[in-house]
Amino acid sequence: MDDINGDFLESWREKYRWPFYFSRAASEEKILSLENLVINNILRSGLWSVKDVLLEIVNWKTGGQQTWRFYANDANAITNAVNSTAQILRANPDDVSGCINVFSPLRGVGIPVASAFLRFLDPIEHKYGIIDKNVASFLNSKEITSFRFDEQGYLILLPSNVDEYQKYHMWLQQKVREINGSGFTYRDINGIERRFTAVDIDMALFAYSFANRESLSAVISHARELGESERAEEMQISSEVDLDSEDSEYSCPYCEASFSSQDELEEHVNSHGEELLPDGYEDIGDGDYDSDEPS
C-alpha cells in the first residue's frame, strides 16, 4: 500500500511530544487530561461548559494563538456544533468531512482545529486523526493526499482540503487494520505494549513530520512552483526520504544550536527557561493558523 511500515510507526509513536519542549510523559499526560475533560463534561454532565472544554483543546492545538478567536464564538453555537457532530457520527462514524463542515464556520476554526475537536470527542476508541501543515506536507510527499496550502504554507479552508482530510481518515482506518494485522505494537510511557489506533498512527506521523518539517516544506514549496505535469515527478523524488533515519537535525528556536536528538534539544531548550518563548513560535509546530477566511 505504501512504505509507512510498522517499524517506522513504532519508532516515531514513541517519540511523540507536543509541545516539543515537553517530555514524552508530560505530552501524554496533557492529552489524557483533555480526554478526561471531554469524558467528564461532554459525554457526561460535569461542571465545565462545552465551550470551556473546547477552549482547552484550541489552546493546546494552537499554542494559544487562536484561543481568543474561539472565545468570541457564542456558547450555544459551539454546543450545537458538538451535538450536530455527534449526530453525524452516530449515522456514519466515517463521515469526518461532514463534521469538519459543521465546525469550520466557528471563529478560529479551520480544518486543523476542527480535526482536533474530532480527535478529542472520541476519547475512548481513538478513531480520528489530527491534520496540520506538517502531517499534510508529509502525506502529500507520499502521494497519499493532495492538500493545498497558502503562500505561508498553511492549510487552506477549501472543500477540496476537507475531502483530503476525509481521504486521510480512510487511509488511517486501513493502516490500523494493516499494522495490527501484522502484530506491531508500541510501548506507552509506562512500558506497556499497546496496539495501534488511528490516533497512534497520526501521532507517529506528526512526530516524524515535525522533526523533518524543513525538508518536507521545501519539497512542497518547490512542487507548488512547478507545473501540474511536473508535480507527480517531484512528489516521487520527495518520497525517497529515508523514513527510518533517526539522524534528523533538531534546531533550537531561540538560538542557532542544533542537535541530533529530541532529548538533547529538550535539555538545551530548558536551559533557556520557558520565559524566553518567543511570540508566535508555535507556528512551526502543531498550532496551525486557522483563518476565518474560507479562501
N, C-alpha and C positions, 0 to 999 in steps of 0.2 A: 504493500500500500504506500509506504514512504520509509525513509531511513531514520525516523524518530523511534528508536527501539527501547526495550525495557531497561537496558543498562544505562542509557542516556537519561531516561526519566528517573530512575532510582537515584543516580548520582546528583542530578540537579534538584530533585524534590528535597533532598536532604540539605541542600544549600540555600533554600528559600529564606529570605529575610525581607521584611518591609516594616518600617523604613530601613534602608540598607545599613544604617549605623546601629540598629538594634541587633542583639544577639538572636540566634535562631529561636531560643526558648522564649525570649520576650516577644518576638514576632508571632509565634504560635499562640502564646497566651493572650495577646491582644485580639487575635482572630476569635479565639474561644470566648472572650468577653463580649464581643459583638454578637456572636451567635447566641449567647445566653440572654442578651438584651432582647433579641428577636423572640426567642422562645418564651421568655417571661412576660413580655409586654405586648407582643403582636399575636403570637399563636395562643397565648393566654392573656387574661386581663390583669395587667400589672399597673404600677404607679406611673410609668413613663408613657407619654403620648406617642403615637405613631410618628409624628413629626420629629420629636426629640430623638427617637431611636434612629431614624434615617439621617438626621443631622450628624450623629456619631459616625455613621457609615461614610457620609460625604466627607467629613473631616479626616477620616482615616484614608480614604481613597485619594483625596486631592491635597493632602498635607495642609488643609485649612484654606486653600485658595478659593474654593467655591462654597464654603460654609455660609458666608454672608449672603450670597445669591440665593442659596437654597432656603435660608431662613426667611426670605421675603415671600415665599410661597404661602398661600392660605392653608391652614392646617387641615381643613375639610377636603381641599383639593388633593392633598397628599394622602389622606386616609382613603379617599375614593379611588385613587390610583392603585393603592395597595390592594384594596378589595377587588377592583377590576382585574388586576393581575392574578389574584387567587382564582377568580372565576375562569379566566383564560386557561390557566394551568390545570385546573380540575377537568376542563373539557378536553384539553390536549397538552400533556406535560412537555411536549417538544415545540410548542408554538412560542418560541422566545422572541421572534420578530414582533408578534402582537404585543408582548409585554414591553418591549423597548418603545414601541409607538405609544403606549399608554403613559410611560414615564417621561418621554422626551419633551412634551410641552411645558413641563415644570422648569422654572428658572434654575440655572446652574446644573442642568442635567442634559448631557449628551449621551452618546452610546456607551462610553466607558463607565460613567457613574450609574446609568440605568442597568448595565450588566452587573455592577457591584450590588445593586439592590436585589437583583435576581439571585445572585450567589448567596446572599445572607438570608433571604426569605425562604431558602431551602436549607436550614441549618442541620438537618439530620442526614438526608441522602446525598447531599453534595453533588447535584447533577449539573449545575450551571457554572460556567467559567466566566472570568472577568477579562474583558478585552481592553488593551491600552495600546499606545503607539508602538511600544517595544515588541509586544507579542504580535501585533498586527503586521509589523515590518518583517518579523521572523516568518510568520505564516505565509506572507506574500513571497518571501525569498524561497520558500519550499514549494511554491505553486499550489498551496492548499487553499488560499483565498486570494482575493484581488481588492483588498481595501484601498480606498483613496484617501489621500492626505492633503492638507492645505500647504501653503508655501512654508509655514513654520514647522511642518512635519506632524501636525495633529490630525486626528481622525475627524472627518467632516460628517456632520449630521445629514446624511443623504439616504434616500430609500435604498440605493444600491449597497451602502455600507451596512444598513440594517439587514439586508439579505445576506451579506457576507458574514455577519455575526451568526445568523441562522445556520449558514454553512459550517461555521466553526463549531457551533453547538453539536451538529450532527456528526462532525468529524470526531469530536470528543467522545461521544457515545460509542462510536465504532472503535476508537482507540482503547477505551476502557475494556471492552469485550476482548480485544486482541491481546492486550497486556495481561489481563487477569487470566485469560485462557492459556497463556504461556507460563503462568506461575510466578510472574515477577511480583516482588513486594518491595517496600522501603521500610526503614526504621524511623519511628517517630521520636520525639525529644526524650522519651523515656526508654528508648531502646527496644520498643515493642514492634514486631513486624506487622505491617498493615497492607491490605490490598488497596489497589489504586481506585480512586473515584475520579470523576471528571474534574473536580476541583483540584485534586492532587496533580493531575497531569497539567492543568492550567498553571498551577504554582511552579511546577518544574520548568515550563516554558518561559514563565516570567523571570525566574532566577537566571536562566541561560540568556534570554534576550536582553535583560537589564545589564548583565555583565558584559555583553558583546554589543551594546547599543550603538556605539560609534561606528563600528564596521557595518552593521546592518543598516543604519540610517544612511550611510554613504552609498550603499548599494541601491536603496530605494530612491534616494535623491537623484542618482545618476539615471536610474531606469525611468524616472519621471521626465527627464530631459530627452529621452530617446523617442523615436517614432514608434508607433504600435508594432510595426513589422520587426523591429529590433528588440522589443521588450522581452519576448519569450526567451531569446538567446541570452540576454543579460540575466534574467532570473535563473537560467540554468547555470550560469557561471557562479552566481551567488550561492547556489545550492551545494557547491563544493566545499563550503565552510566545514571544518572538522568539528563535528558535534561532540566528539569525545575529548576534545582538547580541554585541559584544565590550566593552560598556560596563559589565560587571558590577563590583560593588564587592568588593574583596578586603580583609578585615579582619585586623589583627594579633592573634594570640591572647594577647599579653602586655599590650597597651595598647589605646587606642581609635582608633589611627590607621587610616585607610582609604586604599586605593589603587585605581587604575583598571586595573592590570595585575599579572599574577603576577610579572613581572620586578621591578617596583617593590617589591612585597611581600617577595620573597625578599631583596632588598638590605637592606630595613628589618629583617627578622627576623634576618638575620645580624649586624646591628649590636647586637642584644641579647646575642648569644652563646648557643650551644647549651646551656650550663649552666643557662639560665633556663627550659628547657622545663618547663611545669607538669605535675604528676601528672595523668594521665588525659586530657591534651589530645587524644590520638589519637582519642578518642571522636567527634570532629567529622568524622573522615575515613574512611579505608578500614578502620579497625580496629573493626568491629562487635563488640559484646559478644555472645558466643555462650553462652547459658545452658545449664547442664547439665540444666535442667528442660525437658522436651518439652511445655511448656504451650501 
